Structures are given as structure tokens and as C-alpha cells.
Amino acid sequence: MDQSESALALRLQSARRIQAAGQRATDRLRVVTAQLNEAVASAAEVSLGGADAITTGSLAANIDSVVDEIESLRRALEETEAAPAPGTAPPP
């Protein structure tokens, strides 16, 4: 394989990794959205006095878990945005 083909192959591999990372982030966002919807429904139950199925402690734990996951996604996004593009120098 000559240098051009090798460079193109590396670019393709990089694009596939980026696409896979994007898909993983999308999947995580879907899970977090479902968890957040569940927490909102539980909070509505608690506020209406129908807290038999869930305690306020478990509701708080669910919300904490969702917040932690959102924070994790935010940090990952910041790291991704701060990373230099392939073939460029990192910022000073």
C-alpha cells in the first residue's frame, strides 16, 4: 500500500471510531432521558401523595444518578471539543 492509501485508510479508521463514539453518546443520552422521565414521574407521584411505590430517598438517589450521568456526558463532550483535530497541533 502506498502512502496515500495508507493515509486514507487511517482517516477511514478514525472516522469510524468517531462515528462509534457518537453512537455510544447517543445511546447514553437515550438512557439518561428515560431515567430522567422516570424520576419526573416518580416526583409527580410523591407530590400527589402517592408515594407508596417510591420513597423520597430512592427518588433522590435516582435523581442523583441521572445528574451524575449527565455530568459525565458533559465532561466527555468538553474533552472531545478540547481535543485537537487529527493532524493539528494542540492549543498552547
N, C-alpha and C positions, 0 to 999 in steps of 0.2 A: 504494500500500500504506500503510495507516495504521501508527501507531507500534506497536500491539500485534502486528500481523502481522510487522512488521519485527523486533521483539524476538524473536518466536517463531522466525522464520527464522534469526536469528543463533544462537539456542540450539540449533536443529537442526544447523546447520553445526558448531557447537562439539562437540556430541555425536558427530557423525560423525568429526570429527578425533580425538577421544578414543578412539573405538572403533577407528579405523585404527591409532592408536599402540599400543593394547593388542594388536591382532593382530600388529603388527610385533614387539613384545616377545615374544609367544608363539612366533612363528616363530623368533626368535633363540634363545630358550630351547631349542627343539627341536633346533636345530643344535648348540648347546653341549652338550646332553645326549648327542647322537650322538658328538660329538668326545670327550667325557669317557669314554663307554663304549669307544670305540676306544682311548683312552690306557690305560684299565684293562686291556683285553685285551692290549695290547702289553706292559704292565708284567708281566702274568702270564707272557707268553712269555719275557720277559727273565729273570724269576725262576726259570723252569723250565729255563733254559739253551738255549732255542730262539730265540736272538736273531739267527738268520741273516737274517730278513726285516727286522729293525729294529735300529738301533744305539741305544745308550743316549743318545747325543747327540740323535738325532732324536726319541726318546721324550721327552727333557727339553724339546726345542723344542715338541713337541705339547702337553705339559702346560703350558708357559709360555703358549702361545697360548690355551688354554682358560681359564687363570687370568686372563689379560688381558681376555678377553671377559666373563667373569663379573664382574670388577671394573668394566668399562664398564657392564654392565647394572645393577650395584648403584648406581653413581653416578647413572645416569639415573633410577633409582627414587627415590633420595634427592631429586634435583632436582624430580621430579614431586610427591613428597609435600610438599616445602617450598614449592611454588608456591601462591600464594593462589588460592582458587576465583574463578571469574569473578564480577565484581560486588562483590568484597570487597576490603578494604584489605590490603596486605602486612603481615606481622608487624613489630613495631617492632625 
